[in-house]
Amino acid sequence: MNAPIQNEQHALAEQVYINEFYINRASKLAHMRIQSWKMAITTPGIAKEYISEVKQYIEQSFFSLVPNSFILSEEGYHASHTIN
């Protein structure tokens, strides 16, 4: 006798909802931070050090290079068989 198939739709839906919530929250925070940086850069009287710190932070956070091998290993590509 075969084991009954478990329906995990509810658990998967909760995971998707939680992930979407965190992504939306992170994107709103990032958007607000970028807006504050834009305002600070356009405001006269802001120190040049602050502007250089902001540019450095943006380059480090948004333009950081991640090698393909790291992404593949994190996703478990090499650990499982490929199904075409």
MIKEBA-19203 format. One record per residue: x negated, z negated, y of N, C-alpha, C in turn; residue in one letter. Coordinates in pm, whole numbers, plus 50000, padded with zeros to 5 digits. Layout:
BEGIN
XZYXZYXZYa ...
//
This chain:
BEGIN
499175000049883500005000050000499125000050124m 499425008850215498635009950337498984998850436n 497974994850511498214984650614499034990850728a 499924983150787500724988650897499824991851018p 500205002351088499455006351207499864997251322i 498884991351387499184982551498499324990551627q 500334987351703500574994051830499894986051940n 498864991751998498114984852102498374990852240e 499524997052258499825003352386499934993152498q 500514981752469500694971552572499334966152618h 498434963552525497114958652561496334969152639a 496444981752597495774992452669496334994252810l 497654993052822498284994152955497814982853046a 497684970852993497174959753073495744962253118e 494914967453028493524970553063493454980953173q 494264991353163494285001753265494734995953398v 495754987553395496254981453518495184972753584y 494494964653505493444955953558492304964253615i 491884974753543490814983353592491204990253722n 492434995253729492885001853852492934991953968e 493344979653941493384969454045491994966854100f 491014965154012489654962554057489054974554129y 489344986654082488824998554149489444999954287i 490754997754299491414998554429490864987954524n 490664975954474490144965154558488724968254604r 487894973054513486514976354548486464987854647a 487334997854630487325009154723487815005054861s 488804996054867489264991154998488164983255068k 487464974854994486364967255054485244976555101l 484934986655021483894996155061484325003955185a 485585007855190486095015155307486015006455432h 486404993955420486344984855535484904982755579m 483984981455484482584979455517482014991655588r 482365003555540481885015955604482445017055745i 483715013555763484305013955897483595004355992q 483264992455944482564982856030481164987956062s 480504994455967479175000155995479275011256099w 480285019956086480455030656183480705024856322k 481525014456330481795008256459480525001956516m 479744995556431478524989056478477504999356526a 477445010756461476495021056502476895027256635i 478195029356656478645035656780478705025856897t 478645013056870478695003056976477335002257045t 477315004157178476025002857247475564988257248p 474294986357241473754972857244473444967157107g 473744974557003473404969956868471914972256847i 471264962556790469824963556771469464974756675a 468314980856698467854991856612467564986956471k 467174974456457466904969156324468184968856239e 469294965356304470554964856232470934978756182y 470744988756267471075002456228470195007056113i 468905003756118468025007856009468375000355880s 468774987655890469194980155771470444986355709e 471374990455792472614996555743472305009755673v 471465017955734471125030755672470405028555539k 469515018755534468795015755410469765010755303q 470705002355341471674997055245472555008255189y 472965017455276473815028655232473035037455135i 471795040455168471005048955080470755042354945e 470545029354944470275022354819471535021054733q 472685019254797473885016754718474615029554679s 474725039154769475515051054740474705062554684f 473435063254716472625074654675471565070954572f 471845060854493470885056854391471045066054270s 469925069954214469915079354102469965071653971l 470885075753886470995069953752470725081053653v 469725079453566469425090153470470545092053368p 470645104353321471685107653223471535099753094n 470295097253053470075089952928470635075752936s 470565069553055471115056153072472635056253056f 473285066053115474745067053105475155069552961i 474455078552894474795081452754474585069352664l 473525061852688473295049952605474315039052635s 474715037652760475725027552795477085030852736e 477385043652724478675047852668478655048452516e 477495045952458477405045852312477375059752249g 476915069552326476895083252275475975084952156y 474815078452161473845079952053474195071351933h 475045061651948475355052451840476455057651747a 477235067451794478335072151710478225087251687s 478935091851587478955106151557479845113151657h 479455125251688480225133351781481325140551705t 482545139951757483675146751696484095158251788i 483965170251736484335181951815485715186751777n 
//
